[in-house]
Amino acid sequence: MSFASEYLAQLAAFSDQCHLPRVRALHLPPLQPVQGHAGEFCAVELTDGSLGLSYVRLGDTLAQLREGVDAFLPAGSDALEVARRFVSDKGPGRVIGFATANAISRCLFDRAGFRPNDSDDSIGQMNPQQGESIGMIGLFRPLLGRILKSGARLTVVELKADFVGEHDGYRVTLDASELAACSKVISTSTLLLNDTLDAMLAQCRHTRWLAMIGPSAGCLPDALFARGVGLLGGSWIKDRQDFIAALTSGAPHSEFTSKYALTSDGYPGWRQLVQRALGSKGT
């Protein structure tokens, strides 16, 4: 079973036992790119205020959504049915489905009273060392400095041929098999959207530490932990209204979120979260 199918099965089990909110709105960034990571993510909002994020600049996905947002996601839609599009659809439908699934995950976290631990470690607790071979899936330029300063050897696996070659202190390649020689790997959560997850993880079988990070990593982590991911790092939205205002204007929104890190040691599992949600008021 694929990650997407496992994830949706877990959310469906939650829905079977607890009434889910419906979809309130889809929030989109401006079409024109902006500096940094602002403007790279959309958010689906549920009627209880839960927000879920997804990377939205794959191909012409954002342009298609902005041309017909109401057709893609009518207000009042059944949240679980929309989330199922993460499994069944491609392009914009898959992005919307993923964001909605992540919104349901946030709903579950809140109802269960679960809050992942904050983390100020931008490289997923990797702790790179002199001479280590480090792999990076997707070029995270803001993270390069800390890894290179450690004296580690860095290999970046990319899908974009424009980045390939030797750079100042690191190398970019299209060959994912080079991850097999890396003792630690840090990955973008975009893998969950672009159909490369299983292929990339297959190259990391002998990796001692694998972290997946990014604002759209707001999913239930169980199926990723089972596949060898050691840490999932996402963004916890603290101020819903200000976050939405920043996202839709293309402004930076980091001040309205906090980074968090989930590991299997500090995570009770989705079944336990559902039991906690059942025991809370208002379910």
RAWOQUI-V667237 format. One line per field, one symbol per residue. ss: DSSP state (H for helix, E for strand, - for the rest). psi: psi as a letter, one per 30 degrees, with the letter a starting at -180 (. if undefined). burial: 1 if it has 16 or more other ideal C-beta (glycine too) atoms within 10 Angstrom, else 0. Layout:
ss = ???
psi = ???
burial = ???
This chain:
ss = --HHHHHHHHHHHHHHH-----EEEEE-------------EEEEEE----EEEEE-----HHHHHHH-HHHH------HHHHH-HHHH--HHHHHHHHHHHHHHHHHHHHHH----EE--------------EEEEE---HHHHHHHHH---EEEEE---HHH-EE---EEEE--HHHHHH--EEEEEHHHH----HHHHHH------EEEEE--------HHHH-----EEEEEEE--HHHHHHHHHH----HHHEEEEEE-HHH---HHHHHHHHHH----
psi = kleeeeeeeeeeeeeffkkkllkelkkkllekklkafkgfklkkklfgfkkklkkghjbgeeeeeffheeeeikkglkeeeeeffeefllbeeeeeeeeeeeeeeeeeeeefhkjlklkgjfhhheiklkfljkkkjkjieffeeeeeffglkkkkklfjfffklkajflkklfjfffffgkfkkkkkffffegggeeeeeffgegkfkjkkllfghhlkfefeefgfkfkjjakjkejeeeeeeeeffglkgffglkklkklfegkfleeeeeeeeeflkg.
burial = 0011011101100110010100110111100000001111111111010111111110001101100010011000101101111110000111111111111111111011000100100011010100011111111100110011010111111100000000000101000101100111111111111001100110110010111111111111111110101111111010000011011101001001111111100010010011011000000
